[in-house]
Amino acid sequence: MRQVVVQISPTTLPLSMAQSLTDVAVARAEELGIPCTITVVDGGAHVVQVTRMDGAALGSIDVSLAKARTAVYCGAATTELVSAVLPGSPLFTLATAAGLPLAFIPGAVPVKDAAGVVIGAIGAGGGSPQQDHEIAAAAAGAL
């Protein structure tokens, strides 16, 4: 039998990190009293972990993923991107040009390695945009 060696690429966000991010995000959401969905994606915007808290709206699943994907694609917190997609702004057509849903509303933060390379993102959905951002930022800031 041939042995397969798996190398972790720079864009890999391990499950253990996704679980740690999620734990902090859920704790912050509970402090705020907001049932939400937390989605963690890797540097290719592929899902690593999704956690839907009891009582979180079904729509929060898709919203948290779209926010996390957007943070990875743009390399920035979605709260910083809101004005970039307004008519006449540089990214105005990006949301419609992308093949997968993006969300240019607060609630996701990129996760970077020690060298500043984006290796993933955490997105939250279920509260107000500002609450979702606070939840995601608390998790990313705890690393």
C-alpha positions as a Markdown table, in Angstrom:
| # | Residue | x | y | z |
|---|---|---|---|---|
| 1 | Met | 0.0 | 0.0 | 0.0 |
| 2 | Arg | 1.2 | 3.5 | -0.9 |
| 3 | Gln | 1.5 | 6.0 | 1.8 |
| 4 | Val | -0.1 | 9.4 | 1.2 |
| 5 | Val | 1.4 | 12.4 | 2.8 |
| 6 | Val | -0.8 | 15.4 | 3.2 |
| 7 | Gln | 0.8 | 18.8 | 3.4 |
| 8 | Ile | -1.0 | 21.7 | 4.9 |
| 9 | Ser | -1.1 | 24.6 | 2.6 |
| 10 | Pro | -0.8 | 28.2 | 3.8 |
| 11 | Thr | -4.5 | 28.6 | 3.3 |
| 12 | Thr | -5.5 | 25.8 | 5.6 |
| 13 | Leu | -7.3 | 26.7 | 8.8 |
| 14 | Pro | -7.3 | 23.5 | 11.0 |
| 15 | Leu | -10.4 | 22.2 | 12.6 |
| 16 | Ser | -8.9 | 22.8 | 16.1 |
| 17 | Met | -8.6 | 26.5 | 15.3 |
| 18 | Ala | -12.1 | 26.6 | 13.8 |
| 19 | Gln | -13.4 | 25.0 | 17.1 |
| 20 | Ser | -11.6 | 27.6 | 19.2 |
| 21 | Leu | -12.9 | 30.5 | 17.1 |
| 22 | Thr | -16.4 | 29.1 | 17.3 |
| 23 | Asp | -16.2 | 28.6 | 21.1 |
| 24 | Val | -15.3 | 32.3 | 21.6 |
| 25 | Ala | -18.0 | 33.4 | 19.2 |
| 26 | Val | -20.7 | 31.4 | 20.8 |
| 27 | Ala | -19.7 | 32.6 | 24.2 |
| 28 | Arg | -19.9 | 36.2 | 23.0 |
| 29 | Ala | -23.2 | 35.6 | 21.3 |
| 30 | Glu | -24.6 | 34.1 | 24.6 |
| 31 | Glu | -23.3 | 37.2 | 26.5 |
| 32 | Leu | -25.2 | 39.4 | 24.1 |
| 33 | Gly | -28.3 | 37.1 | 24.2 |
| 34 | Ile | -28.3 | 36.6 | 20.5 |
| 35 | Pro | -28.8 | 33.1 | 18.9 |
| 36 | Cys | -26.7 | 33.0 | 15.8 |
| 37 | Thr | -24.9 | 30.9 | 13.3 |
| 38 | Ile | -21.1 | 30.9 | 13.3 |
| 39 | Thr | -19.3 | 29.8 | 10.1 |
| 40 | Val | -15.6 | 29.3 | 9.8 |
| 41 | Val | -14.0 | 28.9 | 6.4 |
| 42 | Asp | -10.5 | 28.3 | 5.3 |
| 43 | Gly | -8.3 | 30.4 | 3.0 |
| 44 | Gly | -10.1 | 29.1 | 0.0 |
| 45 | Ala | -13.5 | 30.1 | 1.5 |
| 46 | His | -14.4 | 26.4 | 2.0 |
| 47 | Val | -16.4 | 25.5 | 5.1 |
| 48 | Val | -14.5 | 24.1 | 8.0 |
| 49 | Gln | -17.2 | 24.4 | 10.7 |
| 50 | Val | -20.7 | 25.6 | 11.0 |
| 51 | Thr | -22.5 | 26.0 | 14.4 |
| 52 | Arg | -26.1 | 27.1 | 14.6 |
| 53 | Met | -27.1 | 28.0 | 18.1 |
| 54 | Asp | -30.5 | 27.0 | 19.4 |
| 55 | Gly | -33.0 | 29.5 | 18.2 |
| 56 | Ala | -30.9 | 31.0 | 15.4 |
| 57 | Ala | -32.8 | 31.8 | 12.3 |
| 58 | Leu | -32.5 | 29.4 | 9.4 |
| 59 | Gly | -31.4 | 32.2 | 7.1 |
| 60 | Ser | -28.5 | 32.9 | 9.4 |
| 61 | Ile | -26.7 | 29.8 | 8.0 |
| 62 | Asp | -26.4 | 31.2 | 4.5 |
| 63 | Val | -25.7 | 34.7 | 5.7 |
| 64 | Ser | -22.9 | 33.7 | 8.0 |
| 65 | Leu | -21.3 | 31.7 | 5.2 |
| 66 | Ala | -21.6 | 34.6 | 2.6 |
| 67 | Lys | -20.1 | 37.0 | 5.1 |
| 68 | Ala | -17.1 | 34.7 | 5.9 |
| 69 | Arg | -16.6 | 34.0 | 2.2 |
| 70 | Thr | -16.5 | 37.8 | 1.5 |
| 71 | Ala | -13.9 | 38.4 | 4.3 |
| 72 | Val | -11.6 | 35.8 | 2.7 |
| 73 | Tyr | -12.1 | 37.0 | -0.9 |
| 74 | Cys | -11.4 | 40.6 | 0.1 |
| 75 | Gly | -9.0 | 40.0 | 2.9 |
| 76 | Ala | -10.8 | 42.4 | 5.1 |
| 77 | Ala | -13.6 | 42.6 | 7.8 |
| 78 | Thr | -16.9 | 43.0 | 6.0 |
| 79 | Thr | -17.6 | 46.1 | 8.2 |
| 80 | Glu | -14.8 | 47.7 | 6.2 |
| 81 | Leu | -16.3 | 46.8 | 2.9 |
| 82 | Val | -19.8 | 48.3 | 3.1 |
| 83 | Ser | -18.9 | 51.6 | 1.3 |
| 84 | Ala | -16.8 | 49.8 | -1.3 |
| 85 | Val | -19.9 | 48.3 | -3.0 |
| 86 | Leu | -22.0 | 51.4 | -3.1 |
| 87 | Pro | -22.9 | 52.7 | -6.7 |
| 88 | Gly | -19.8 | 54.3 | -8.1 |
| 89 | Ser | -17.4 | 52.6 | -5.7 |
| 90 | Pro | -14.6 | 50.3 | -6.8 |
| 91 | Leu | -16.3 | 47.0 | -5.9 |
| 92 | Phe | -19.8 | 48.0 | -6.9 |
| 93 | Thr | -20.4 | 45.1 | -9.2 |
| 94 | Leu | -18.4 | 42.5 | -7.3 |
| 95 | Ala | -21.4 | 41.0 | -5.5 |
| 96 | Thr | -23.1 | 40.3 | -8.8 |
| 97 | Ala | -19.9 | 39.2 | -10.6 |
| 98 | Ala | -19.0 | 36.5 | -8.1 |
| 99 | Gly | -20.1 | 33.0 | -8.7 |
| 100 | Leu | -21.0 | 32.4 | -5.1 |
| 101 | Pro | -23.0 | 34.6 | -2.7 |
| 102 | Leu | -21.1 | 37.4 | -1.0 |
| 103 | Ala | -22.4 | 39.7 | 1.8 |
| 104 | Phe | -21.0 | 43.2 | 2.2 |
| 105 | Ile | -22.5 | 43.8 | 5.6 |
| 106 | Pro | -20.7 | 43.7 | 9.0 |
| 107 | Gly | -20.4 | 40.3 | 10.6 |
| 108 | Ala | -17.2 | 38.6 | 9.3 |
| 109 | Val | -13.5 | 39.0 | 10.0 |
| 110 | Pro | -10.6 | 37.4 | 8.2 |
| 111 | Val | -8.2 | 35.1 | 10.2 |
| 112 | Lys | -4.5 | 35.6 | 9.5 |
| 113 | Asp | -1.4 | 33.7 | 10.3 |
| 114 | Ala | 1.6 | 35.2 | 12.0 |
| 115 | Ala | 2.9 | 36.5 | 8.7 |
| 116 | Gly | -0.4 | 38.3 | 8.0 |
| 117 | Val | -1.6 | 35.8 | 5.3 |
| 118 | Val | -5.3 | 35.2 | 5.3 |
| 119 | Ile | -5.9 | 31.6 | 6.2 |
| 120 | Gly | -9.6 | 31.8 | 6.7 |
| 121 | Ala | -12.4 | 33.8 | 8.2 |
| 122 | Ile | -15.2 | 33.7 | 10.7 |
| 123 | Gly | -18.7 | 34.9 | 10.0 |
| 124 | Ala | -21.7 | 35.4 | 12.2 |
| 125 | Gly | -25.3 | 35.8 | 11.4 |
| 126 | Gly | -28.4 | 36.2 | 13.5 |
| 127 | Gly | -28.0 | 39.6 | 15.2 |
| 128 | Ser | -27.8 | 43.1 | 13.9 |
| 129 | Pro | -24.9 | 43.7 | 11.6 |
| 130 | Gln | -23.0 | 45.4 | 14.4 |
| 131 | Gln | -23.7 | 42.6 | 16.8 |
| 132 | Asp | -22.6 | 40.0 | 14.3 |
| 133 | His | -19.3 | 42.0 | 13.7 |
| 134 | Glu | -18.8 | 42.1 | 17.5 |
| 135 | Ile | -19.2 | 38.4 | 17.7 |
| 136 | Ala | -16.8 | 37.6 | 14.8 |
| 137 | Ala | -14.3 | 40.2 | 15.9 |
| 138 | Ala | -14.2 | 38.8 | 19.5 |
| 139 | Ala | -13.4 | 35.4 | 18.2 |
| 140 | Ala | -10.7 | 36.5 | 15.7 |
| 141 | Gly | -9.2 | 38.8 | 18.4 |
| 142 | Ala | -8.9 | 35.9 | 20.8 |
| 143 | Leu | -6.4 | 34.0 | 18.7 |
